[in-house]
Amino acid sequence: MSDFNSQIIDDFRANGGYVGAPFHSDQLVLLHHVGAKSGEERVSPLMSFPDEEGWVIVASKGGAPTHPAWFHNLRAHPDTVIEYGTETIPVRASVIDDEERAGRWERIKQSNPGFAGYEKKTDRVIPLVRLTRR
């Protein structure tokens, strides 16, 4: 795990789910996921967009040409847990279909312009993943 992610995870856990600079947010989740090939558990801090069904996370990988490893891991092992605030919550991950994605993606980009920048950097469609309580 990168030092950057380790620092975010430590900050998240020390402050009840609130993360300071550069995010200044209480909308992060710590996504636990199991390596599709390695079987090793990993933790990734991700911006989330809570809704009535759970949380939506964005597989942007900063606009890289490939999906993030956690996305592949969730497809192989969709039942997992997240840390949100001070809770650890069992969730099931599912990729949001194209029809729902269109409107939701526009709202995410409007509220968080960095994601629009990531979209401009890549030719791939950036997946949105819903995490629903189990």
Secondary structure, 3 states (H helix, E strand, C coil): CCHHHHHHHHHHHHCCCCECCCCCECCEEEEEEECCCCCCEEEEEEEEEEECCEEEEECCHHHCCCCCHHHHHHHHCCEEEEEECCEEEEEEEEECCHHHHHHHHHHHHHHCHHHHHHHHHCCCCCCEEEEEEC
